[in-house]
Amino acid sequence: MTGSADTALVVGGGVAGLAAAASMLQQGWSVTVLEQAPEFTEVGAGLALTANGLSALAGLGLGDTARATGHRLHMAGTMNERGDWLMRIP
């Protein structure tokens, strides 16, 4: 493909949709993202990323931002900011 003539429509503004859109934008595509929610807000859910997930974000140029924004996990699982367990890994 040759850049600005390429267009894409991404349905869904979740993690996968936004990652796909960001990747295509970096390759010179014109991208439209459709999302049913009227605005992006907190939904009360957490997102845990493994090393592979952080590598994928780094490939999009977002690795440093993700590391600066997130919270480092303990090897035995995931805790919230109060120290309550969200997930334990046996």
PDB file of N, CA, C and O in Angstrom, chain B, residues numbered from 101:
ATOM      1  N   MET B 101       0.845  -1.173   0.000  1.00  0.00           N
ATOM      2  CA  MET B 101       0.000   0.000   0.000  1.00  0.00           C
ATOM      3  C   MET B 101       0.894   1.242   0.000  1.00  0.00           C
ATOM      4  O   MET B 101       2.049   1.193   0.423  1.00  0.00           O
ATOM      5  N   THR B 102       0.355   2.317  -0.467  1.00  0.00           N
ATOM      6  CA  THR B 102       1.205   3.465  -0.732  1.00  0.00           C
ATOM      7  C   THR B 102       0.903   4.714   0.074  1.00  0.00           C
ATOM      8  O   THR B 102       1.167   5.814  -0.411  1.00  0.00           O
ATOM      9  N   GLY B 103       0.374   4.605   1.256  1.00  0.00           N
ATOM     10  CA  GLY B 103       0.264   5.778   2.109  1.00  0.00           C
ATOM     11  C   GLY B 103      -1.092   6.437   2.118  1.00  0.00           C
ATOM     12  O   GLY B 103      -2.092   5.789   2.427  1.00  0.00           O
ATOM     13  N   SER B 104      -1.151   7.748   1.776  1.00  0.00           N
ATOM     14  CA  SER B 104      -2.328   8.566   2.045  1.00  0.00           C
ATOM     15  C   SER B 104      -3.592   8.130   1.310  1.00  0.00           C
ATOM     16  O   SER B 104      -4.687   8.497   1.735  1.00  0.00           O
ATOM     17  N   ALA B 105      -3.489   7.375   0.241  1.00  0.00           N
ATOM     18  CA  ALA B 105      -4.691   6.914  -0.463  1.00  0.00           C
ATOM     19  C   ALA B 105      -5.376   5.779   0.276  1.00  0.00           C
ATOM     20  O   ALA B 105      -6.529   5.464  -0.018  1.00  0.00           O
ATOM     21  N   ASP B 106      -4.693   5.158   1.228  1.00  0.00           N
ATOM     22  CA  ASP B 106      -5.255   4.032   1.958  1.00  0.00           C
ATOM     23  C   ASP B 106      -6.157   4.527   3.078  1.00  0.00           C
ATOM     24  O   ASP B 106      -5.771   5.391   3.866  1.00  0.00           O
ATOM     25  N   THR B 107      -7.365   3.970   3.141  1.00  0.00           N
ATOM     26  CA  THR B 107      -8.299   4.357   4.185  1.00  0.00           C
ATOM     27  C   THR B 107      -8.783   3.114   4.922  1.00  0.00           C
ATOM     28  O   THR B 107      -8.839   2.023   4.356  1.00  0.00           O
ATOM     29  N   ALA B 108      -9.131   3.295   6.187  1.00  0.00           N
ATOM     30  CA  ALA B 108      -9.620   2.186   6.993  1.00  0.00           C
ATOM     31  C   ALA B 108     -10.728   2.684   7.904  1.00  0.00           C
ATOM     32  O   ALA B 108     -10.737   3.840   8.328  1.00  0.00           O
ATOM     33  N   LEU B 109     -11.654   1.794   8.193  1.00  0.00           N
ATOM     34  CA  LEU B 109     -12.718   2.048   9.150  1.00  0.00           C
ATOM     35  C   LEU B 109     -12.563   1.030  10.265  1.00  0.00           C
ATOM     36  O   LEU B 109     -12.610  -0.175  10.018  1.00  0.00           O
ATOM     37  N   VAL B 110     -12.378   1.504  11.493  1.00  0.00           N
ATOM     38  CA  VAL B 110     -12.239   0.625  12.656  1.00  0.00           C
ATOM     39  C   VAL B 110     -13.519   0.727  13.463  1.00  0.00           C
ATOM     40  O   VAL B 110     -13.931   1.819  13.853  1.00  0.00           O
ATOM     41  N   VAL B 111     -14.145  -0.409  13.711  1.00  0.00           N
ATOM     42  CA  VAL B 111     -15.387  -0.431  14.478  1.00  0.00           C
ATOM     43  C   VAL B 111     -15.052  -0.843  15.904  1.00  0.00           C
ATOM     44  O   VAL B 111     -14.702  -1.995  16.163  1.00  0.00           O
ATOM     45  N   GLY B 112     -15.164   0.104  16.822  1.00  0.00           N
ATOM     46  CA  GLY B 112     -14.878  -0.150  18.230  1.00  0.00           C
ATOM     47  C   GLY B 112     -13.642   0.605  18.689  1.00  0.00           C
ATOM     48  O   GLY B 112     -12.559   0.451  18.124  1.00  0.00           O
ATOM     49  N   GLY B 113     -13.816   1.421  19.717  1.00  0.00           N
ATOM     50  CA  GLY B 113     -12.725   2.221  20.253  1.00  0.00           C
ATOM     51  C   GLY B 113     -12.141   1.638  21.523  1.00  0.00           C
ATOM     52  O   GLY B 113     -11.667   2.377  22.385  1.00  0.00           O
ATOM     53  N   GLY B 114     -12.171   0.319  21.649  1.00  0.00           N
ATOM     54  CA  GLY B 114     -11.537  -0.327  22.796  1.00  0.00           C
ATOM     55  C   GLY B 114     -10.042  -0.453  22.575  1.00  0.00           C
ATOM     56  O   GLY B 114      -9.485   0.157  21.663  1.00  0.00           O
ATOM     57  N   VAL B 115      -9.404  -1.239  23.405  1.00  0.00           N
ATOM     58  CA  VAL B 115      -7.951  -1.395  23.337  1.00  0.00           C
ATOM     59  C   VAL B 115      -7.511  -1.876  21.956  1.00  0.00           C
ATOM     60  O   VAL B 115      -6.609  -1.293  21.355  1.00  0.00           O
ATOM     61  N   ALA B 116      -8.139  -2.925  21.455  1.00  0.00           N
ATOM     62  CA  ALA B 116      -7.729  -3.482  20.159  1.00  0.00           C
ATOM     63  C   ALA B 116      -8.015  -2.520  19.016  1.00  0.00           C
ATOM     64  O   ALA B 116      -7.179  -2.346  18.129  1.00  0.00           O
ATOM     65  N   GLY B 117      -9.185  -1.894  19.026  1.00  0.00           N
ATOM     66  CA  GLY B 117      -9.520  -0.954  17.959  1.00  0.00           C
ATOM     67  C   GLY B 117      -8.594   0.242  17.916  1.00  0.00           C
ATOM     68  O   GLY B 117      -8.152   0.652  16.842  1.00  0.00           O
ATOM     69  N   LEU B 118      -8.293   0.810  19.089  1.00  0.00           N
ATOM     70  CA  LEU B 118      -7.402   1.965  19.124  1.00  0.00           C
ATOM     71  C   LEU B 118      -5.975   1.589  18.757  1.00  0.00           C
ATOM     72  O   LEU B 118      -5.274   2.371  18.114  1.00  0.00           O
ATOM     73  N   ALA B 119      -5.538   0.396  19.160  1.00  0.00           N
ATOM     74  CA  ALA B 119      -4.199  -0.063  18.782  1.00  0.00           C
ATOM     75  C   ALA B 119      -4.114  -0.256  17.268  1.00  0.00           C
ATOM     76  O   ALA B 119      -3.124   0.125  16.644  1.00  0.00           O
ATOM     77  N   ALA B 120      -5.151  -0.847  16.683  1.00  0.00           N
ATOM     78  CA  ALA B 120      -5.169  -1.035  15.229  1.00  0.00           C
ATOM     79  C   ALA B 120      -5.156   0.313  14.518  1.00  0.00           C
ATOM     80  O   ALA B 120      -4.422   0.498  13.548  1.00  0.00           O
ATOM     81  N   ALA B 121      -5.966   1.252  14.996  1.00  0.00           N
ATOM     82  CA  ALA B 121      -6.014   2.576  14.381  1.00  0.00           C
ATOM     83  C   ALA B 121      -4.668   3.288  14.495  1.00  0.00           C
ATOM     84  O   ALA B 121      -4.203   3.888  13.527  1.00  0.00           O
ATOM     85  N   ALA B 122      -4.039   3.226  15.670  1.00  0.00           N
ATOM     86  CA  ALA B 122      -2.741   3.879  15.863  1.00  0.00           C
ATOM     87  C   ALA B 122      -1.693   3.286  14.929  1.00  0.00           C
ATOM     88  O   ALA B 122      -0.883   4.012  14.353  1.00  0.00           O
ATOM     89  N   SER B 123      -1.713   1.983  14.784  1.00  0.00           N
ATOM     90  CA  SER B 123      -0.754   1.317  13.910  1.00  0.00           C
ATOM     91  C   SER B 123      -0.942   1.752  12.456  1.00  0.00           C
ATOM     92  O   SER B 123       0.027   2.053  11.759  1.00  0.00           O
ATOM     93  N   MET B 124      -2.179   1.781  12.016  1.00  0.00           N
ATOM     94  CA  MET B 124      -2.439   2.198  10.627  1.00  0.00           C
ATOM     95  C   MET B 124      -2.103   3.673  10.405  1.00  0.00           C
ATOM     96  O   MET B 124      -1.577   4.038   9.354  1.00  0.00           O
ATOM     97  N   LEU B 125      -2.402   4.514  11.382  1.00  0.00           N
ATOM     98  CA  LEU B 125      -2.042   5.932  11.257  1.00  0.00           C
ATOM     99  C   LEU B 125      -0.537   6.100  11.088  1.00  0.00           C
ATOM    100  O   LEU B 125      -0.086   6.918  10.286  1.00  0.00           O
ATOM    101  N   GLN B 126       0.235   5.329  11.841  1.00  0.00           N
ATOM    102  CA  GLN B 126       1.697   5.411  11.733  1.00  0.00           C
ATOM    103  C   GLN B 126       2.193   4.976  10.363  1.00  0.00           C
ATOM    104  O   GLN B 126       3.282   5.366   9.940  1.00  0.00           O
ATOM    105  N   GLN B 127       1.399   4.173   9.671  1.00  0.00           N
ATOM    106  CA  GLN B 127       1.772   3.716   8.332  1.00  0.00           C
ATOM    107  C   GLN B 127       1.215   4.628   7.236  1.00  0.00           C
ATOM    108  O   GLN B 127       1.348   4.328   6.050  1.00  0.00           O
ATOM    109  N   GLY B 128       0.597   5.734   7.631  1.00  0.00           N
ATOM    110  CA  GLY B 128       0.114   6.706   6.664  1.00  0.00           C
ATOM    111  C   GLY B 128      -1.325   6.534   6.210  1.00  0.00           C
ATOM    112  O   GLY B 128      -1.761   7.219   5.284  1.00  0.00           O
ATOM    113  N   TRP B 129      -2.063   5.647   6.831  1.00  0.00           N
ATOM    114  CA  TRP B 129      -3.451   5.434   6.469  1.00  0.00           C
ATOM    115  C   TRP B 129      -4.319   6.573   7.005  1.00  0.00           C
ATOM    116  O   TRP B 129      -3.964   7.224   7.987  1.00  0.00           O
ATOM    117  N   SER B 130      -5.431   6.800   6.367  1.00  0.00           N
ATOM    118  CA  SER B 130      -6.478   7.667   6.883  1.00  0.00           C
ATOM    119  C   SER B 130      -7.455   6.750   7.618  1.00  0.00           C
ATOM    120  O   SER B 130      -8.023   5.840   7.012  1.00  0.00           O
ATOM    121  N   VAL B 131      -7.656   6.980   8.915  1.00  0.00           N
ATOM    122  CA  VAL B 131      -8.424   6.050   9.743  1.00  0.00           C
ATOM    123  C   VAL B 131      -9.594   6.767  10.407  1.00  0.00           C
ATOM    124  O   VAL B 131      -9.449   7.869  10.937  1.00  0.00           O
ATOM    125  N   THR B 132     -10.744   6.126  10.366  1.00  0.00           N
ATOM    126  CA  THR B 132     -11.923   6.579  11.105  1.00  0.00           C
ATOM    127  C   THR B 132     -12.272   5.491  12.112  1.00  0.00           C
ATOM    128  O   THR B 132     -12.392   4.321  11.751  1.00  0.00           O
ATOM    129  N   VAL B 133     -12.436   5.880  13.382  1.00  0.00           N
ATOM    130  CA  VAL B 133     -12.819   4.934  14.433  1.00  0.00           C
ATOM    131  C   VAL B 133     -14.260   5.215  14.821  1.00  0.00           C
ATOM    132  O   VAL B 133     -14.612   6.341  15.174  1.00  0.00           O
ATOM    133  N   LEU B 134     -15.092   4.182  14.752  1.00  0.00           N
ATOM    134  CA  LEU B 134     -16.488   4.290  15.173  1.00  0.00           C
ATOM    135  C   LEU B 134     -16.632   3.661  16.558  1.00  0.00           C
ATOM    136  O   LEU B 134     -16.174   2.542  16.790  1.00  0.00           O
ATOM    137  N   GLU B 135     -17.265   4.382  17.466  1.00  0.00           N
ATOM    138  CA  GLU B 135     -17.471   3.894  18.832  1.00  0.00           C
ATOM    139  C   GLU B 135     -18.873   4.287  19.251  1.00  0.00           C
ATOM    140  O   GLU B 135     -19.287   5.430  19.053  1.00  0.00           O
ATOM    141  N   GLN B 136     -19.613   3.338  19.836  1.00  0.00           N
ATOM    142  CA  GLN B 136     -21.000   3.619  20.228  1.00  0.00           C
ATOM    143  C   GLN B 136     -21.104   4.496  21.472  1.00  0.00           C
ATOM    144  O   GLN B 136     -22.095   5.208  21.632  1.00  0.00           O
ATOM    145  N   ALA B 137     -20.111   4.463  22.352  1.00  0.00           N
ATOM    146  CA  ALA B 137     -20.161   5.284  23.566  1.00  0.00           C
ATOM    147  C   ALA B 137     -20.003   6.765  23.178  1.00  0.00           C
ATOM    148  O   ALA B 137     -19.185   7.095  22.320  1.00  0.00           O
ATOM    149  N   PRO B 138     -20.772   7.638  23.798  1.00  0.00           N
ATOM    150  CA  PRO B 138     -20.697   9.058  23.445  1.00  0.00           C
ATOM    151  C   PRO B 138     -19.383   9.730  23.862  1.00  0.00           C
ATOM    152  O   PRO B 138     -19.013  10.762  23.303  1.00  0.00           O
ATOM    153  N   GLU B 139     -18.681   9.153  24.836  1.00  0.00           N
ATOM    154  CA  GLU B 139     -17.393   9.687  25.273  1.00  0.00           C
ATOM    155  C   GLU B 139     -16.606   8.583  25.963  1.00  0.00           C
ATOM    156  O   GLU B 139     -17.174   7.588  26.412  1.00  0.00           O
ATOM    157  N   PHE B 140     -15.305   8.769  26.040  1.00  0.00           N
ATOM    158  CA  PHE B 140     -14.454   7.812  26.742  1.00  0.00           C
ATOM    159  C   PHE B 140     -14.377   8.220  28.204  1.00  0.00           C
ATOM    160  O   PHE B 140     -13.968   9.336  28.526  1.00  0.00           O
ATOM    161  N   THR B 141     -14.773   7.307  29.091  1.00  0.00           N
ATOM    162  CA  THR B 141     -14.727   7.557  30.522  1.00  0.00           C
ATOM    163  C   THR B 141     -14.213   6.304  31.218  1.00  0.00           C
ATOM    164  O   THR B 141     -14.099   5.242  30.605  1.00  0.00           O
ATOM    165  N   GLU B 142     -13.909   6.438  32.488  1.00  0.00           N
ATOM    166  CA  GLU B 142     -13.525   5.274  33.277  1.00  0.00           C
ATOM    167  C   GLU B 142     -14.727   4.353  33.411  1.00  0.00           C
ATOM    168  O   GLU B 142     -15.855   4.812  33.597  1.00  0.00           O
ATOM    169  N   VAL B 143     -14.478   3.049  33.315  1.00  0.00           N
ATOM    170  CA  VAL B 143     -15.577   2.094  33.419  1.00  0.00           C
ATOM    171  C   VAL B 143     -15.427   1.187  34.635  1.00  0.00           C
ATOM    172  O   VAL B 143     -16.210   0.251  34.799  1.00  0.00           O
ATOM    173  N   GLY B 144     -14.449   1.440  35.481  1.00  0.00           N
ATOM    174  CA  GLY B 144     -14.271   0.641  36.674  1.00  0.00           C
ATOM    175  C   GLY B 144     -13.574  -0.678  36.430  1.00  0.00           C
ATOM    176  O   GLY B 144     -13.658  -1.580  37.264  1.00  0.00           O
ATOM    177  N   ALA B 145     -12.899  -0.812  35.330  1.00  0.00           N
ATOM    178  CA  ALA B 145     -12.201  -2.049  35.005  1.00  0.00           C
ATOM    179  C   ALA B 145     -10.704  -1.785  34.930  1.00  0.00           C
ATOM    180  O   ALA B 145     -10.264  -0.696  34.562  1.00  0.00           O
ATOM    181  N   GLY B 146      -9.940  -2.799  35.285  1.00  0.00           N
ATOM    182  CA  GLY B 146      -8.496  -2.693  35.183  1.00  0.00           C
ATOM    183  C   GLY B 146      -8.005  -3.377  33.926  1.00  0.00           C
ATOM    184  O   GLY B 146      -8.722  -4.171  33.319  1.00  0.00           O
ATOM    185  N   LEU B 147      -6.800  -3.071  33.545  1.00  0.00           N
ATOM    186  CA  LEU B 147      -6.171  -3.690  32.385  1.00  0.00           C
ATOM    187  C   LEU B 147      -4.764  -4.096  32.798  1.00  0.00           C
ATOM    188  O   LEU B 147      -3.941  -3.250  33.149  1.00  0.00           O
ATOM    189  N   ALA B 148      -4.497  -5.387  32.753  1.00  0.00           N
ATOM    190  CA  ALA B 148      -3.164  -5.883  33.090  1.00  0.00           C
ATOM    191  C   ALA B 148      -2.432  -6.230  31.796  1.00  0.00           C
ATOM    192  O   ALA B 148      -2.985  -6.892  30.918  1.00  0.00           O
ATOM    193  N   LEU B 149      -1.203  -5.783  31.690  1.00  0.00           N
ATOM    194  CA  LEU B 149      -0.387  -6.053  30.512  1.00  0.00           C
ATOM    195  C   LEU B 149       0.819  -6.889  30.902  1.00  0.00           C
ATOM    196  O   LEU B 149       1.497  -6.605  31.890  1.00  0.00           O
ATOM    197  N   THR B 150       1.074  -7.904  30.126  1.00  0.00           N
ATOM    198  CA  THR B 150       2.281  -8.705  30.317  1.00  0.00           C
ATOM    199  C   THR B 150       3.417  -8.055  29.534  1.00  0.00           C
ATOM    200  O   THR B 150       3.225  -7.020  28.896  1.00  0.00           O
ATOM    201  N   ALA B 151       4.597  -8.665  29.583  1.00  0.00           N
ATOM    202  CA  ALA B 151       5.742  -8.141  28.845  1.00  0.00           C
ATOM    203  C   ALA B 151       5.438  -8.053  27.354  1.00  0.00           C
ATOM    204  O   ALA B 151       5.848  -7.096  26.697  1.00  0.00           O
ATOM    205  N   ASN B 152       4.723  -9.041  26.811  1.00  0.00           N
ATOM    206  CA  ASN B 152       4.369  -9.002  25.391  1.00  0.00           C
ATOM    207  C   ASN B 152       3.458  -7.829  25.071  1.00  0.00           C
ATOM    208  O   ASN B 152       3.622  -7.180  24.038  1.00  0.00           O
ATOM    209  N   GLY B 153       2.499  -7.552  25.945  1.00  0.00           N
ATOM    210  CA  GLY B 153       1.610  -6.416  25.746  1.00  0.00           C
ATOM    211  C   GLY B 153       2.359  -5.101  25.777  1.00  0.00           C
ATOM    212  O   GLY B 153       2.093  -4.213  24.968  1.00  0.00           O
ATOM    213  N   LEU B 154       3.297  -4.967  26.707  1.00  0.00           N
ATOM    214  CA  LEU B 154       4.105  -3.748  26.763  1.00  0.00           C
ATOM    215  C   LEU B 154       5.000  -3.624  25.542  1.00  0.00           C
ATOM    216  O   LEU B 154       5.248  -2.514  25.072  1.00  0.00           O
ATOM    217  N   SER B 155       5.487  -4.743  25.020  1.00  0.00           N
ATOM    218  CA  SER B 155       6.290  -4.708  23.793  1.00  0.00           C
ATOM    219  C   SER B 155       5.448  -4.219  22.619  1.00  0.00           C
ATOM    220  O   SER B 155       5.922  -3.449  21.783  1.00  0.00           O
ATOM    221  N   ALA B 156       4.194  -4.672  22.564  1.00  0.00           N
ATOM    222  CA  ALA B 156       3.302  -4.223  21.491  1.00  0.00           C
ATOM    223  C   ALA B 156       3.054  -2.720  21.598  1.00  0.00           C
ATOM    224  O   ALA B 156       3.062  -2.017  20.587  1.00  0.00           O
ATOM    225  N   LEU B 157       2.837  -2.225  22.812  1.00  0.00           N
ATOM    226  CA  LEU B 157       2.650  -0.786  22.997  1.00  0.00           C
ATOM    227  C   LEU B 157       3.917  -0.014  22.645  1.00  0.00           C
ATOM    228  O   LEU B 157       3.849   1.075  22.075  1.00  0.00           O
ATOM    229  N   ALA B 158       5.060  -0.574  22.983  1.00  0.00           N
ATOM    230  CA  ALA B 158       6.325   0.080  22.631  1.00  0.00           C
ATOM    231  C   ALA B 158       6.455   0.191  21.114  1.00  0.00           C
ATOM    232  O   ALA B 158       6.964   1.191  20.608  1.00  0.00           O
ATOM    233  N   GLY B 159       5.998  -0.827  20.387  1.00  0.00           N
ATOM    234  CA  GLY B 159       6.036  -0.792  18.935  1.00  0.00           C
ATOM    235  C   GLY B 159       5.172   0.310  18.352  1.00  0.00           C
ATOM    236  O   GLY B 159       5.428   0.784  17.244  1.00  0.00           O
ATOM    237  N   LEU B 160       4.141   0.725  19.099  1.00  0.00           N
ATOM    238  CA  LEU B 160       3.281   1.830  18.680  1.00  0.00           C
ATOM    239  C   LEU B 160       3.772   3.175  19.213  1.00  0.00           C
ATOM    240  O   LEU B 160       3.147   4.211  18.984  1.00  0.00           O
ATOM    241  N   GLY B 161       4.908   3.146  19.933  1.00  0.00           N
ATOM    242  CA  GLY B 161       5.432   4.375  20.508  1.00  0.00           C
ATOM    243  C   GLY B 161       4.759   4.762  21.808  1.00  0.00           C
ATOM    244  O   GLY B 161       4.864   5.912  22.235  1.00  0.00           O
ATOM    245  N   LEU B 162       4.059   3.816  22.460  1.00  0.00           N
ATOM    246  CA  LEU B 162       3.299   4.114  23.670  1.00  0.00           C
ATOM    247  C   LEU B 162       3.840   3.432  24.918  1.00  0.00           C
ATOM    248  O   LEU B 162       3.237   3.544  25.986  1.00  0.00           O
ATOM    249  N   GLY B 163       4.964   2.730  24.809  1.00  0.00           N
ATOM    250  CA  GLY B 163       5.497   1.982  25.938  1.00  0.00           C
ATOM    251  C   GLY B 163       5.852   2.847  27.133  1.00  0.00           C
ATOM    252  O   GLY B 163       5.491   2.519  28.263  1.00  0.00           O
ATOM    253  N   ASP B 164       6.553   3.946  26.900  1.00  0.00           N
ATOM    254  CA  ASP B 164       6.946   4.823  28.007  1.00  0.00           C
ATOM    255  C   ASP B 164       5.725   5.425  28.700  1.00  0.00           C
ATOM    256  O   ASP B 164       5.689   5.529  29.926  1.00  0.00           O
ATOM    257  N   THR B 165       4.730   5.820  27.912  1.00  0.00           N
ATOM    258  CA  THR B 165       3.510   6.390  28.486  1.00  0.00           C
ATOM    259  C   THR B 165       2.774   5.354  29.329  1.00  0.00           C
ATOM    260  O   THR B 165       2.290   5.668  30.416  1.00  0.00           O
ATOM    261  N   ALA B 166       2.688   4.125  28.835  1.00  0.00           N
ATOM    262  CA  ALA B 166       2.003   3.064  29.590  1.00  0.00           C
ATOM    263  C   ALA B 166       2.719   2.796  30.901  1.00  0.00           C
ATOM    264  O   ALA B 166       2.078   2.643  31.941  1.00  0.00           O
ATOM    265  N   ARG B 167       4.035   2.738  30.862  1.00  0.00           N
ATOM    266  CA  ARG B 167       4.803   2.483  32.098  1.00  0.00           C
ATOM    267  C   ARG B 167       4.660   3.630  33.086  1.00  0.00           C
ATOM    268  O   ARG B 167       4.569   3.402  34.292  1.00  0.00           O
ATOM    269  N   ALA B 168       4.641   4.860  32.587  1.00  0.00           N
ATOM    270  CA  ALA B 168       4.527   6.027  33.472  1.00  0.00           C
ATOM    271  C   ALA B 168       3.121   6.161  34.053  1.00  0.00           C
ATOM    272  O   ALA B 168       2.956   6.697  35.149  1.00  0.00           O
ATOM    273  N   THR B 169       2.114   5.682  33.337  1.00  0.00           N
ATOM    274  CA  THR B 169       0.726   5.826  33.756  1.00  0.00           C
ATOM    275  C   THR B 169       0.274   4.693  34.663  1.00  0.00           C
ATOM    276  O   THR B 169      -0.528   4.900  35.574  1.00  0.00           O
ATOM    277  N   GLY B 170       0.783   3.510  34.415  1.00  0.00           N
ATOM    278  CA  GLY B 170       0.312   2.319  35.124  1.00  0.00           C
ATOM    279  C   GLY B 170       0.985   2.109  36.462  1.00  0.00           C
ATOM    280  O   GLY B 170       1.781   2.925  36.926  1.00  0.00           O
ATOM    281  N   HIS B 171       0.641   0.993  37.063  1.00  0.00           N
ATOM    282  CA  HIS B 171       1.212   0.579  38.345  1.00  0.00           C
ATOM    283  C   HIS B 171       1.914  -0.753  38.137  1.00  0.00           C
ATOM    284  O   HIS B 171       1.353  -1.665  37.531  1.00  0.00           O
ATOM    285  N   ARG B 172       3.133  -0.870  38.634  1.00  0.00           N
ATOM    286  CA  ARG B 172       3.881  -2.115  38.496  1.00  0.00           C
ATOM    287  C   ARG B 172       3.240  -3.198  39.364  1.00  0.00           C
ATOM    288  O   ARG B 172       2.857  -2.950  40.507  1.00  0.00           O
ATOM    289  N   LEU B 173       3.133  -4.386  38.807  1.00  0.00           N
ATOM    290  CA  LEU B 173       2.493  -5.485  39.505  1.00  0.00           C
ATOM    291  C   LEU B 173       3.496  -6.277  40.332  1.00  0.00           C
ATOM    292  O   LEU B 173       4.687  -6.318  40.023  1.00  0.00           O
ATOM    293  N   HIS B 174       2.997  -6.894  41.374  1.00  0.00           N
ATOM    294  CA  HIS B 174       3.812  -7.798  42.172  1.00  0.00           C
ATOM    295  C   HIS B 174       3.836  -9.159  41.490  1.00  0.00           C
ATOM    296  O   HIS B 174       2.891  -9.512  40.784  1.00  0.00           O
ATOM    297  N   MET B 175       4.882  -9.913  41.686  1.00  0.00           N
ATOM    298  CA  MET B 175       5.007 -11.214  41.046  1.00  0.00           C
ATOM    299  C   MET B 175       3.901 -12.180  41.466  1.00  0.00           C
ATOM    300  O   MET B 175       3.579 -13.104  40.719  1.00  0.00           O
ATOM    301  N   ALA B 176       3.316 -11.985  42.643  1.00  0.00           N
ATOM    302  CA  ALA B 176       2.307 -12.915  43.139  1.00  0.00           C
ATOM    303  C   ALA B 176       0.899 -12.537  42.713  1.00  0.00           C
ATOM    304  O   ALA B 176      -0.050 -13.228  43.084  1.00  0.00           O
ATOM    305  N   GLY B 177       0.728 -11.471  41.950  1.00  0.00           N
ATOM    306  CA  GLY B 177      -0.601 -11.074  41.515  1.00  0.00           C
ATOM    307  C   GLY B 177      -0.710  -9.577  41.363  1.00  0.00           C
ATOM    308  O   GLY B 177       0.294  -8.874  41.244  1.00  0.00           O
ATOM    309  N   THR B 178      -1.918  -9.103  41.367  1.00  0.00           N
ATOM    310  CA  THR B 178      -2.183  -7.685  41.139  1.00  0.00           C
ATOM    311  C   THR B 178      -2.907  -7.102  42.338  1.00  0.00           C
ATOM    312  O   THR B 178      -3.885  -7.669  42.826  1.00  0.00           O
ATOM    313  N   MET B 179      -2.415  -5.956  42.810  1.00  0.00           N
ATOM    314  CA  MET B 179      -3.058  -5.251  43.919  1.00  0.00           C
ATOM    315  C   MET B 179      -3.521  -3.880  43.444  1.00  0.00           C
ATOM    316  O   MET B 179      -2.952  -3.306  42.515  1.00  0.00           O
ATOM    317  N   ASN B 180      -4.559  -3.366  44.092  1.00  0.00           N
ATOM    318  CA  ASN B 180      -4.957  -1.998  43.789  1.00  0.00           C
ATOM    319  C   ASN B 180      -4.101  -1.033  44.612  1.00  0.00           C
ATOM    320  O   ASN B 180      -3.199  -1.453  45.336  1.00  0.00           O
ATOM    321  N   GLU B 181      -4.388   0.246  44.494  1.00  0.00           N
ATOM    322  CA  GLU B 181      -3.582   1.255  45.186  1.00  0.00           C
ATOM    323  C   GLU B 181      -3.661   1.162  46.707  1.00  0.00           C
ATOM    324  O   GLU B 181      -2.766   1.649  47.397  1.00  0.00           O
ATOM    325  N   ARG B 182      -4.726   0.541  47.248  1.00  0.00           N
ATOM    326  CA  ARG B 182      -4.878   0.368  48.698  1.00  0.00           C
ATOM    327  C   ARG B 182      -4.199  -0.892  49.198  1.00  0.00           C
ATOM    328  O   ARG B 182      -4.139  -1.130  50.404  1.00  0.00           O
ATOM    329  N   GLY B 183      -3.681  -1.709  48.271  1.00  0.00           N
ATOM    330  CA  GLY B 183      -3.026  -2.953  48.671  1.00  0.00           C
ATOM    331  C   GLY B 183      -3.953  -4.153  48.719  1.00  0.00           C
ATOM    332  O   GLY B 183      -3.548  -5.225  49.170  1.00  0.00           O
ATOM    333  N   ASP B 184      -5.196  -3.995  48.263  1.00  0.00           N
ATOM    334  CA  ASP B 184      -6.139  -5.119  48.196  1.00  0.00           C
ATOM    335  C   ASP B 184      -5.830  -5.957  46.964  1.00  0.00           C
ATOM    336  O   ASP B 184      -5.527  -5.410  45.903  1.00  0.00           O
ATOM    337  N   TRP B 185      -5.903  -7.291  47.096  1.00  0.00           N
ATOM    338  CA  TRP B 185      -5.637  -8.171  45.972  1.00  0.00           C
ATOM    339  C   TRP B 185      -6.758  -8.085  44.943  1.00  0.00           C
ATOM    340  O   TRP B 185      -7.933  -8.212  45.285  1.00  0.00           O
ATOM    341  N   LEU B 186      -6.391  -7.869  43.689  1.00  0.00           N
ATOM    342  CA  LEU B 186      -7.330  -7.926  42.582  1.00  0.00           C
ATOM    343  C   LEU B 186      -7.236  -9.285  41.887  1.00  0.00           C
ATOM    344  O   LEU B 186      -8.234  -9.813  41.396  1.00  0.00           O
ATOM    345  N   MET B 187      -6.044  -9.832  41.855  1.00  0.00           N
ATOM    346  CA  MET B 187      -5.792 -11.124  41.209  1.00  0.00           C
ATOM    347  C   MET B 187      -4.557 -11.736  41.835  1.00  0.00           C
ATOM    348  O   MET B 187      -3.546 -11.054  42.005  1.00  0.00           O
ATOM    349  N   ARG B 188      -4.623 -13.004  42.176  1.00  0.00           N
ATOM    350  CA  ARG B 188      -3.470 -13.707  42.729  1.00  0.00           C
ATOM    351  C   ARG B 188      -3.075 -14.803  41.751  1.00  0.00           C
ATOM    352  O   ARG B 188      -3.919 -15.519  41.213  1.00  0.00           O
ATOM    353  N   ILE B 189      -1.782 -14.915  41.539  1.00  0.00           N
ATOM    354  CA  ILE B 189      -1.247 -15.950  40.662  1.00  0.00           C
ATOM    355  C   ILE B 189      -0.609 -17.016  41.543  1.00  0.00           C
ATOM    356  O   ILE B 189       0.333 -16.732  42.283  1.00  0.00           O
ATOM    357  N   PRO B 190      -1.126 -18.257  41.466  1.00  0.00           N
ATOM    358  CA  PRO B 190      -0.582 -19.319  42.339  1.00  0.00           C
ATOM    359  C   PRO B 190       0.874 -19.635  42.010  1.00  0.00           C
ATOM    360  O   PRO B 190       1.478 -20.498  42.647  1.00  0.00           O
TER     361      PRO B 190
END
